[in-house]
Amino acid sequence: MLRGLYAAATALDSASQVQEVVASNLSHVTTPGYRQRGVTHETFDRALQRATPPTGDIVGTRVSGVFHDFEAGALQHTQAPLDLALGDADTFFRVQGPNGQQLFSRNGTFHLNQAGQIVTQAGYPLLGQGGPITLPPDTTLINIASDGSVTANGEAVTRVQLVKFTNPEKLTAVGPTLYDAPQDAGQLPTEGRILQGYRESSNVNAANEMVQLMIGSRYFDAAQRVLRAIGESVQLNTRPQG
């Protein structure tokens, strides 16, 4: 009975975590460059086998990890000069994070800050050759070619630097559309293609996520009912007889 109690409790916790991921996907269905997230599960028996011989006494499940679906989103034509989309699904923009570290994103909705730098919506500078891309103060015409070449009023400024990864599954989310890359992600400079005046939408399928939300809710309710039933049974069996 206690094994069943443990299994139901872990199922409840796992279902709750799945619901959180699905809810996050739905909340970012309109966020440019957002990548759908999912979860993987494993049994505790399998987890314990990596450390100790299996005893057969432990059952249950847990969320073993969160993964990102890097399939490209649909393109929207905005005509805004600092809306940039990537033409290849495996390439990323490089931006400078708050501590000077490099972060990576597919979200190409940029704007100019007061210093004339091209920055993300959160204010992180887009990186080109030599560092953050900064335009002259009198710039009225911005052109970013498909190869990333940046010109301001017809004068060359720099070139947007793109990267790809041999192991994109190693990327770690540090925000809705920002990723950190450990060394084993295999960062590689790449040419890529940039589309000026376009915005890449989220790749979340809202209808599918709603279905997953309903399925997850049923799993949660089922685990909750099992947990309650076992708890009531334990109370009955431990009630003093007389």
C-alpha positions in Angstrom: 0.0 0.0 0.0 2.8 2.4 0.9 4.4 1.7 -2.5 1.1 2.7 -4.1 1.1 5.9 -2.0 4.6 6.7 -3.1 3.8 6.1 -6.8 0.7 8.3 -6.6 2.6 11.1 -4.9 5.4 11.1 -7.4 2.8 11.0 -10.3 1.1 14.0 -8.8 4.3 16.0 -8.6 5.3 15.0 -12.1 1.9 16.0 -13.5 2.2 19.4 -11.7 5.6 20.1 -13.4 4.3 19.1 -16.8 1.4 21.6 -16.3 3.9 24.3 -15.5 5.8 23.7 -18.7 2.6 23.6 -20.8 1.4 26.8 -19.2 4.7 28.5 -20.0 4.3 27.5 -23.6 0.8 28.9 -23.8 1.9 32.2 -22.1 4.6 32.7 -24.8 2.5 31.6 -27.9 2.9 35.2 -29.3 6.5 35.8 -28.1 8.8 36.2 -31.1 11.5 33.5 -31.3 10.2 31.5 -28.4 10.9 27.8 -28.6 8.4 25.2 -27.3 9.4 23.3 -24.3 8.6 19.7 -23.2 9.6 17.3 -20.4 11.0 13.8 -20.2 10.2 11.3 -17.5 11.9 8.4 -15.9 11.1 6.0 -13.1 12.9 6.2 -9.8 13.9 2.5 -10.3 15.9 3.6 -13.4 17.4 6.6 -11.6 18.5 4.4 -8.7 20.0 1.7 -11.0 22.7 4.3 -12.0 23.9 4.4 -8.4 22.9 1.2 -6.7 21.6 -2.3 -7.7 17.8 -2.3 -8.1 15.8 -3.7 -5.2 12.4 -3.7 -6.7 11.0 -1.9 -3.7 11.0 1.6 -5.1 8.4 2.7 -7.6 7.3 6.1 -8.9 8.2 8.6 -11.6 9.9 12.0 -11.9 10.6 14.6 -14.5 14.2 13.9 -15.6 14.6 17.0 -17.8 13.2 19.8 -19.9 13.9 20.0 -23.6 13.5 22.6 -26.3 12.0 22.1 -29.7 14.2 24.2 -32.1 11.9 23.9 -35.1 11.6 27.2 -36.9 8.5 29.4 -36.3 6.5 31.1 -39.0 7.8 34.4 -40.5 5.8 37.7 -40.2 6.6 40.6 -42.6 6.7 43.8 -40.4 8.9 46.0 -42.6 10.5 47.3 -39.4 14.3 47.8 -40.2 15.3 46.3 -36.8 13.1 43.3 -37.0 15.4 40.5 -38.1 14.6 36.9 -38.8 17.0 34.0 -39.3 16.6 32.1 -42.5 18.1 28.9 -41.1 16.5 27.0 -38.3 19.9 26.1 -36.6 21.4 29.6 -36.3 21.3 32.0 -33.4 22.0 35.7 -32.8 24.8 36.5 -30.3 23.9 39.1 -27.7 25.8 40.5 -24.7 24.3 39.5 -21.4 24.0 41.7 -18.2 27.4 40.4 -16.9 29.2 40.7 -20.3 28.7 37.0 -21.1 27.5 35.9 -24.5 23.9 34.7 -24.8 22.1 33.3 -27.8 18.6 34.0 -29.2 16.3 33.5 -32.1 14.3 36.6 -31.1 15.2 39.2 -33.6 13.0 42.1 -32.4 15.6 44.7 -31.8 15.6 48.5 -31.3 18.1 51.3 -30.7 19.0 52.4 -27.2 20.2 56.0 -26.3 23.8 55.0 -27.1 22.9 54.0 -30.7 23.4 50.3 -30.0 21.1 47.7 -31.5 19.6 45.9 -28.5 17.1 43.2 -27.6 13.8 44.1 -25.9 15.5 43.5 -22.6 18.3 45.9 -23.6 21.1 43.4 -24.4 23.3 44.5 -27.3 23.4 42.6 -30.5 27.0 41.5 -31.2 28.8 42.0 -34.5 32.5 41.9 -35.4 34.4 43.5 -32.6 31.5 43.7 -30.1 28.1 45.5 -29.7 26.8 47.0 -32.9 26.6 50.8 -32.6 25.2 53.1 -35.2 26.3 56.7 -35.8 24.1 59.3 -34.0 22.7 60.8 -37.2 21.6 57.5 -38.7 18.3 57.7 -40.6 18.6 54.7 -42.9 19.6 51.2 -41.6 20.2 48.3 -43.9 21.1 44.8 -42.8 21.9 42.5 -45.7 21.2 38.8 -45.9 24.8 38.1 -45.1 24.6 40.2 -41.9 26.4 43.3 -43.3 25.2 46.4 -41.5 25.2 49.9 -43.2 24.0 53.2 -41.8 23.1 55.9 -44.3 25.0 53.8 -46.9 28.2 53.6 -44.9 29.5 50.2 -43.7 29.4 49.7 -40.0 30.0 46.0 -39.1 28.5 42.6 -39.7 26.1 40.6 -37.5 27.8 37.5 -36.1 25.7 34.3 -36.1 26.4 31.0 -34.5 25.1 27.4 -34.6 25.6 24.5 -32.3 26.6 20.9 -32.9 24.7 19.9 -29.7 21.8 22.4 -29.4 20.1 20.2 -26.8 22.8 21.3 -24.4 21.6 24.9 -24.4 20.2 26.2 -21.1 17.3 28.6 -21.1 18.1 31.8 -19.1 14.9 33.6 -20.2 11.9 33.1 -22.5 14.1 33.5 -25.6 17.6 33.6 -24.3 20.0 30.7 -24.0 23.4 30.1 -22.3 25.8 27.7 -24.1 28.2 25.4 -22.1 31.3 24.3 -23.9 29.9 20.9 -24.9 27.2 22.6 -26.9 29.7 22.9 -29.7 29.4 26.6 -30.7 30.5 27.3 -34.3 30.5 30.6 -36.2 28.4 30.4 -39.3 27.3 32.6 -42.2 23.6 32.0 -42.0 20.9 34.2 -43.6 19.3 37.3 -42.1 15.9 38.6 -43.3 15.4 42.3 -42.5 11.9 43.5 -41.9 10.7 40.1 -40.8 9.9 38.6 -37.4 10.0 34.9 -36.5 7.0 33.9 -34.4 6.9 31.4 -31.6 6.8 27.7 -32.7 4.2 26.8 -30.1 1.0 25.2 -31.5 -1.6 26.6 -29.2 -4.2 24.0 -30.1 -1.8 21.1 -29.3 -0.8 22.8 -26.0 -4.4 23.2 -25.0 -4.9 19.4 -25.6 -1.8 18.7 -23.5 -3.2 21.0 -20.7 -6.4 19.0 -20.6 -4.7 15.6 -20.6 -2.3 16.8 -17.9 -5.2 18.0 -15.8 -6.8 14.6 -16.0 -3.6 12.9 -15.0 -3.3 15.2 -12.1 -6.9 14.6 -11.0 -6.4 10.8 -11.3 -3.2 10.8 -9.2 -4.9 13.0 -6.7 -7.9 10.6 -6.4 -5.6 7.6 -6.0 -3.6 9.4 -3.3 -6.8 10.3 -1.5 -8.2 6.7 -1.7 -5.0 5.2 -0.4 -4.8 7.7 2.4 -8.4 6.9 3.5 -7.6 3.2 3.3 -4.6 3.6 5.6 -6.7 5.5 8.1 -9.3 2.7 8.1 -6.7 0.0 8.7 -5.0 1.9 11.5 -8.2 2.9 13.3 -8.4 1.2 16.7 -10.8 -1.7 16.8 -13.3 -1.9 19.6 
